[in-house]
Each structure stands twice: as C-alpha cells, then as structure tokens.
Amino acid sequence: MADITYYELPGCPFCAKVRATLEDLDLEFDTVEVPRSHAERTEVEEVSGQTGVPVITDEAHGVEGMPESDDIVAYLEETYGDA
C-alpha cells in the first residue's frame, strides 16, 4: 500500500491534471475511483469533509484529505519535485 491515496472520477479534467503530476513525479499511489453521484461519495467525504474530487491523502507527510487540483499539484511538486 502506497503512502499517497488519490481519489478521482474518471473523465474529470481536474483529476487528470493531478494524475499526470503523480505520474510525472514517478510517485507510487493508490487510486480510489469515486461514484459519479455526490450523494454516494461517502469515502472521500470521510477523508476530506466534502464530496468533490480530486483529493489526496499522504500518510508520509500527515496530509489528510487535501482537495483542489491546483493545491494538490503545488504540494506534490514542492514535496516530491526536484526543485
């Protein structure tokens, strides 16, 4: 099991941006595909307090339920990038 868990909805452009960053940084991550219906997204709501995606958790750095694709990409690049 990877430290990073990534919650996504296939076809979501914001999710695709986060997935591309995870893959570009060659990070190991577990993926949870959420249901299309917001009412059925109980798992992502439990970790983030909301039903939108993308969301990541990163156990290695104490991140629990980070939403918003731009924030996630910035976090991943800052934490795992070469800069």
C-alpha positions as YAML, in Angstrom:
chain: A
units: angstrom
residues:
- id: 1
  name: MET
  ca: [0.00, 0.00, 0.00]
- id: 2
  name: ALA
  ca: [1.35, 3.40, -1.00]
- id: 3
  name: ASP
  ca: [1.55, 6.42, 1.31]
- id: 4
  name: ILE
  ca: [-0.45, 8.52, -1.19]
- id: 5
  name: THR
  ca: [-4.11, 7.77, -1.85]
- id: 6
  name: TYR
  ca: [-5.67, 9.58, -4.77]
- id: 7
  name: TYR
  ca: [-9.45, 9.95, -5.10]
- id: 8
  name: GLU
  ca: [-10.66, 10.57, -8.64]
- id: 9
  name: LEU
  ca: [-13.56, 10.45, -11.05]
- id: 10
  name: PRO
  ca: [-12.55, 9.10, -14.47]
- id: 11
  name: GLY
  ca: [-13.02, 11.75, -17.16]
- id: 12
  name: CYS
  ca: [-12.61, 14.65, -14.72]
- id: 13
  name: PRO
  ca: [-10.08, 17.16, -16.19]
- id: 14
  name: PHE
  ca: [-9.01, 18.36, -12.73]
- id: 15
  name: CYS
  ca: [-8.37, 14.76, -11.70]
- id: 16
  name: ALA
  ca: [-6.38, 14.18, -14.90]
- id: 17
  name: LYS
  ca: [-4.10, 17.11, -14.01]
- id: 18
  name: VAL
  ca: [-3.34, 15.61, -10.59]
- id: 19
  name: ARG
  ca: [-2.84, 12.10, -12.02]
- id: 20
  name: ALA
  ca: [-0.42, 13.49, -14.62]
- id: 21
  name: THR
  ca: [1.61, 15.17, -11.86]
- id: 22
  name: LEU
  ca: [1.68, 11.99, -9.76]
- id: 23
  name: GLU
  ca: [2.88, 10.04, -12.80]
- id: 24
  name: ASP
  ca: [5.38, 12.72, -13.92]
- id: 25
  name: LEU
  ca: [6.94, 12.65, -10.46]
- id: 26
  name: ASP
  ca: [7.02, 8.83, -10.65]
- id: 27
  name: LEU
  ca: [5.18, 8.53, -7.34]
- id: 28
  name: GLU
  ca: [3.60, 5.35, -6.06]
- id: 29
  name: PHE
  ca: [-0.06, 5.92, -5.20]
- id: 30
  name: ASP
  ca: [-3.28, 4.04, -4.64]
- id: 31
  name: THR
  ca: [-6.33, 5.14, -6.61]
- id: 32
  name: VAL
  ca: [-9.91, 5.23, -5.38]
- id: 33
  name: GLU
  ca: [-12.49, 5.86, -8.09]
- id: 34
  name: VAL
  ca: [-15.45, 7.68, -6.59]
- id: 35
  name: PRO
  ca: [-19.04, 7.23, -7.76]
- id: 36
  name: ARG
  ca: [-20.48, 9.77, -10.19]
- id: 37
  name: SER
  ca: [-23.22, 10.70, -7.71]
- id: 38
  name: HIS
  ca: [-22.02, 13.10, -5.00]
- id: 39
  name: ALA
  ca: [-24.52, 11.51, -2.61]
- id: 40
  name: GLU
  ca: [-22.64, 8.19, -2.89]
- id: 41
  name: ARG
  ca: [-19.15, 9.62, -2.30]
- id: 42
  name: THR
  ca: [-19.06, 8.74, 1.37]
- id: 43
  name: GLU
  ca: [-15.43, 7.57, 1.42]
- id: 44
  name: VAL
  ca: [-13.98, 10.79, 0.02]
- id: 45
  name: GLU
  ca: [-16.31, 12.82, 2.25]
- id: 46
  name: GLU
  ca: [-14.95, 11.00, 5.31]
- id: 47
  name: VAL
  ca: [-11.35, 11.92, 4.49]
- id: 48
  name: SER
  ca: [-11.86, 15.46, 3.17]
- id: 49
  name: GLY
  ca: [-15.15, 16.75, 4.56]
- id: 50
  name: GLN
  ca: [-16.54, 17.32, 1.06]
- id: 51
  name: THR
  ca: [-17.56, 15.26, -1.97]
- id: 52
  name: GLY
  ca: [-15.59, 16.96, -4.73]
- id: 53
  name: VAL
  ca: [-12.56, 15.39, -6.39]
- id: 54
  name: PRO
  ca: [-9.64, 15.23, -6.82]
- id: 55
  name: VAL
  ca: [-8.49, 14.65, -3.25]
- id: 56
  name: ILE
  ca: [-5.27, 13.15, -1.94]
- id: 57
  name: THR
  ca: [-4.03, 11.86, 1.38]
- id: 58
  name: ASP
  ca: [-0.31, 11.46, 2.06]
- id: 59
  name: GLU
  ca: [0.39, 9.43, 5.18]
- id: 60
  name: ALA
  ca: [4.14, 10.08, 4.96]
- id: 61
  name: HIS
  ca: [3.59, 13.82, 5.43]
- id: 62
  name: GLY
  ca: [0.42, 13.92, 7.53]
- id: 63
  name: VAL
  ca: [-1.83, 15.18, 4.73]
- id: 64
  name: GLU
  ca: [-5.44, 14.12, 5.24]
- id: 65
  name: GLY
  ca: [-7.95, 14.90, 2.52]
- id: 66
  name: MET
  ca: [-6.34, 17.71, 0.50]
- id: 67
  name: PRO
  ca: [-8.80, 18.98, -2.17]
- id: 68
  name: GLU
  ca: [-8.38, 21.35, -5.15]
- id: 69
  name: SER
  ca: [-6.24, 20.27, -8.08]
- id: 70
  name: ASP
  ca: [-4.01, 23.38, -8.12]
- id: 71
  name: ASP
  ca: [-3.25, 23.00, -4.40]
- id: 72
  name: ILE
  ca: [-2.53, 19.28, -4.82]
- id: 73
  name: VAL
  ca: [-0.21, 19.84, -7.80]
- id: 74
  name: ALA
  ca: [1.68, 22.59, -5.94]
- id: 75
  name: TYR
  ca: [2.02, 20.37, -2.86]
- id: 76
  name: LEU
  ca: [3.27, 17.39, -4.88]
- id: 77
  name: GLU
  ca: [5.80, 19.46, -6.80]
- id: 78
  name: GLU
  ca: [7.05, 21.17, -3.64]
- id: 79
  name: THR
  ca: [7.22, 17.97, -1.62]
- id: 80
  name: TYR
  ca: [8.39, 15.45, -4.22]
- id: 81
  name: GLY
  ca: [9.80, 17.51, -7.11]
- id: 82
  name: ASP
  ca: [13.47, 18.11, -7.85]
- id: 83
  name: ALA
  ca: [13.33, 21.87, -7.24]
...
